[in-house]
Amino acid sequence: MKQYKFKFNLHKRYFDIGYSITNYLKYFILLFGAVSFQKNISLNLTIYIAFAYIIFCYIFGWAWVKFGWYEAEIEVGNHFNIFVNEVRKKLLMKKRAKAR
């Protein structure tokens, strides 16, 4: 795999994680933009807020991965995944058989 492809997708993943966790904030930005449009207020503030939100999504996603919250999120999902539970039981049975 090319290094630039990996880096691009890593940074995209940071943004995607931050965006998916803070997804509901976009509706407040949309509402603020609609109100400012209706009241003939400059839309520049809405654009600045949206741009800050994009940057915040990236930083939040990076921190989510960096401090281990992403792994914890995956592990919680694995507790409810039937396939993962079956594999873990099978591996545990093999480990116990080798210990005998």
Rosetta constraint file for C-alpha pairs under 8 A:
AtomPair CA 1 CA 5 HARMONIC 7.11 0.50
AtomPair CA 1 CA 6 HARMONIC 7.17 0.50
AtomPair CA 2 CA 6 HARMONIC 6.57 0.50
AtomPair CA 3 CA 7 HARMONIC 6.23 0.50
AtomPair CA 4 CA 8 HARMONIC 5.96 0.50
AtomPair CA 5 CA 9 HARMONIC 6.14 0.50
AtomPair CA 6 CA 10 HARMONIC 6.00 0.50
AtomPair CA 7 CA 11 HARMONIC 6.22 0.50
AtomPair CA 8 CA 12 HARMONIC 6.13 0.50
AtomPair CA 9 CA 13 HARMONIC 5.95 0.50
AtomPair CA 10 CA 14 HARMONIC 6.38 0.50
AtomPair CA 11 CA 15 HARMONIC 6.46 0.50
AtomPair CA 11 CA 58 HARMONIC 7.75 0.50
AtomPair CA 12 CA 16 HARMONIC 6.09 0.50
AtomPair CA 13 CA 17 HARMONIC 6.05 0.50
AtomPair CA 13 CA 61 HARMONIC 7.65 0.50
AtomPair CA 14 CA 18 HARMONIC 6.31 0.50
AtomPair CA 14 CA 57 HARMONIC 7.78 0.50
AtomPair CA 14 CA 58 HARMONIC 5.46 0.50
AtomPair CA 14 CA 59 HARMONIC 7.49 0.50
AtomPair CA 14 CA 60 HARMONIC 7.73 0.50
AtomPair CA 14 CA 61 HARMONIC 4.37 0.50
AtomPair CA 14 CA 62 HARMONIC 5.04 0.50
AtomPair CA 14 CA 65 HARMONIC 7.55 0.50
AtomPair CA 15 CA 19 HARMONIC 5.92 0.50
AtomPair CA 15 CA 54 HARMONIC 7.86 0.50
AtomPair CA 15 CA 57 HARMONIC 5.45 0.50
AtomPair CA 15 CA 58 HARMONIC 4.14 0.50
AtomPair CA 15 CA 59 HARMONIC 7.60 0.50
AtomPair CA 15 CA 60 HARMONIC 7.94 0.50
AtomPair CA 15 CA 61 HARMONIC 5.67 0.50
AtomPair CA 15 CA 62 HARMONIC 7.64 0.50
AtomPair CA 16 CA 20 HARMONIC 5.99 0.50
AtomPair CA 16 CA 57 HARMONIC 7.66 0.50
AtomPair CA 16 CA 58 HARMONIC 7.68 0.50
AtomPair CA 16 CA 61 HARMONIC 7.15 0.50
AtomPair CA 17 CA 21 HARMONIC 6.26 0.50
AtomPair CA 17 CA 57 HARMONIC 7.60 0.50
AtomPair CA 17 CA 58 HARMONIC 7.94 0.50
AtomPair CA 17 CA 60 HARMONIC 7.92 0.50
AtomPair CA 17 CA 61 HARMONIC 4.91 0.50
AtomPair CA 17 CA 64 HARMONIC 7.75 0.50
AtomPair CA 18 CA 22 HARMONIC 6.12 0.50
AtomPair CA 18 CA 56 HARMONIC 7.60 0.50
AtomPair CA 18 CA 57 HARMONIC 4.20 0.50
AtomPair CA 18 CA 58 HARMONIC 5.80 0.50
AtomPair CA 18 CA 59 HARMONIC 7.33 0.50
AtomPair CA 18 CA 60 HARMONIC 5.12 0.50
AtomPair CA 18 CA 61 HARMONIC 3.93 0.50
AtomPair CA 18 CA 62 HARMONIC 7.64 0.50
AtomPair CA 18 CA 64 HARMONIC 7.67 0.50
AtomPair CA 19 CA 23 HARMONIC 5.43 0.50
AtomPair CA 19 CA 54 HARMONIC 7.91 0.50
AtomPair CA 19 CA 57 HARMONIC 5.14 0.50
AtomPair CA 19 CA 58 HARMONIC 7.63 0.50
AtomPair CA 19 CA 61 HARMONIC 7.56 0.50
AtomPair CA 22 CA 26 HARMONIC 7.83 0.50
AtomPair CA 22 CA 57 HARMONIC 7.22 0.50
AtomPair CA 23 CA 27 HARMONIC 7.98 0.50
AtomPair CA 24 CA 28 HARMONIC 7.34 0.50
AtomPair CA 25 CA 29 HARMONIC 6.56 0.50
AtomPair CA 26 CA 30 HARMONIC 6.11 0.50
AtomPair CA 26 CA 50 HARMONIC 7.99 0.50
AtomPair CA 27 CA 31 HARMONIC 6.01 0.50
AtomPair CA 28 CA 32 HARMONIC 6.00 0.50
AtomPair CA 29 CA 33 HARMONIC 6.07 0.50
AtomPair CA 29 CA 46 HARMONIC 6.93 0.50
AtomPair CA 29 CA 49 HARMONIC 7.24 0.50
AtomPair CA 29 CA 50 HARMONIC 6.75 0.50
AtomPair CA 30 CA 34 HARMONIC 6.13 0.50
AtomPair CA 31 CA 35 HARMONIC 6.15 0.50
AtomPair CA 32 CA 36 HARMONIC 6.08 0.50
AtomPair CA 32 CA 46 HARMONIC 7.00 0.50
AtomPair CA 33 CA 37 HARMONIC 6.01 0.50
AtomPair CA 33 CA 43 HARMONIC 6.76 0.50
AtomPair CA 33 CA 46 HARMONIC 5.54 0.50
AtomPair CA 34 CA 38 HARMONIC 6.10 0.50
AtomPair CA 35 CA 39 HARMONIC 6.11 0.50
AtomPair CA 36 CA 40 HARMONIC 5.97 0.50
AtomPair CA 36 CA 41 HARMONIC 4.80 0.50
AtomPair CA 36 CA 42 HARMONIC 6.84 0.50
AtomPair CA 36 CA 43 HARMONIC 6.56 0.50
AtomPair CA 36 CA 46 HARMONIC 7.99 0.50
AtomPair CA 37 CA 41 HARMONIC 6.04 0.50
AtomPair CA 37 CA 42 HARMONIC 7.44 0.50
AtomPair CA 37 CA 43 HARMONIC 6.74 0.50
AtomPair CA 43 CA 47 HARMONIC 6.36 0.50
AtomPair CA 44 CA 48 HARMONIC 6.18 0.50
AtomPair CA 45 CA 49 HARMONIC 6.13 0.50
AtomPair CA 46 CA 50 HARMONIC 6.09 0.50
AtomPair CA 47 CA 51 HARMONIC 6.11 0.50
AtomPair CA 48 CA 52 HARMONIC 6.08 0.50
AtomPair CA 49 CA 53 HARMONIC 6.06 0.50
AtomPair CA 50 CA 54 HARMONIC 6.32 0.50
AtomPair CA 51 CA 55 HARMONIC 6.46 0.50
AtomPair CA 52 CA 56 HARMONIC 6.00 0.50
AtomPair CA 53 CA 57 HARMONIC 6.07 0.50
AtomPair CA 54 CA 58 HARMONIC 6.56 0.50
AtomPair CA 55 CA 59 HARMONIC 6.34 0.50
AtomPair CA 56 CA 60 HARMONIC 5.86 0.50
AtomPair CA 57 CA 61 HARMONIC 5.99 0.50
AtomPair CA 58 CA 62 HARMONIC 6.15 0.50
AtomPair CA 59 CA 63 HARMONIC 6.19 0.50
AtomPair CA 60 CA 64 HARMONIC 6.03 0.50
AtomPair CA 61 CA 65 HARMONIC 6.37 0.50
AtomPair CA 62 CA 66 HARMONIC 5.95 0.50
AtomPair CA 63 CA 67 HARMONIC 5.87 0.50
AtomPair CA 64 CA 68 HARMONIC 6.46 0.50
AtomPair CA 64 CA 69 HARMONIC 5.16 0.50
AtomPair CA 64 CA 70 HARMONIC 5.79 0.50
AtomPair CA 65 CA 69 HARMONIC 6.04 0.50
AtomPair CA 65 CA 70 HARMONIC 5.12 0.50
AtomPair CA 65 CA 71 HARMONIC 7.44 0.50
AtomPair CA 68 CA 72 HARMONIC 6.42 0.50
AtomPair CA 69 CA 73 HARMONIC 6.09 0.50
AtomPair CA 70 CA 74 HARMONIC 6.28 0.50
AtomPair CA 71 CA 75 HARMONIC 6.14 0.50
AtomPair CA 72 CA 76 HARMONIC 6.21 0.50
AtomPair CA 73 CA 77 HARMONIC 6.42 0.50
AtomPair CA 74 CA 78 HARMONIC 6.21 0.50
AtomPair CA 75 CA 79 HARMONIC 6.48 0.50
AtomPair CA 76 CA 80 HARMONIC 7.23 0.50
AtomPair CA 77 CA 81 HARMONIC 6.42 0.50
AtomPair CA 78 CA 84 HARMONIC 6.05 0.50
AtomPair CA 78 CA 85 HARMONIC 7.46 0.50
AtomPair CA 79 CA 84 HARMONIC 7.58 0.50
AtomPair CA 79 CA 85 HARMONIC 6.96 0.50
AtomPair CA 80 CA 85 HARMONIC 7.85 0.50
AtomPair CA 81 CA 85 HARMONIC 6.37 0.50
AtomPair CA 82 CA 86 HARMONIC 6.25 0.50
AtomPair CA 83 CA 87 HARMONIC 6.24 0.50
AtomPair CA 84 CA 88 HARMONIC 6.09 0.50
AtomPair CA 85 CA 89 HARMONIC 6.19 0.50
AtomPair CA 86 CA 90 HARMONIC 6.17 0.50
AtomPair CA 87 CA 91 HARMONIC 6.11 0.50
AtomPair CA 88 CA 92 HARMONIC 6.05 0.50
AtomPair CA 89 CA 93 HARMONIC 6.18 0.50
AtomPair CA 90 CA 94 HARMONIC 6.32 0.50
AtomPair CA 91 CA 95 HARMONIC 6.10 0.50
AtomPair CA 92 CA 96 HARMONIC 6.17 0.50
AtomPair CA 93 CA 97 HARMONIC 6.15 0.50
AtomPair CA 94 CA 98 HARMONIC 6.25 0.50
AtomPair CA 95 CA 99 HARMONIC 6.30 0.50
AtomPair CA 96 CA 100 HARMONIC 6.64 0.50
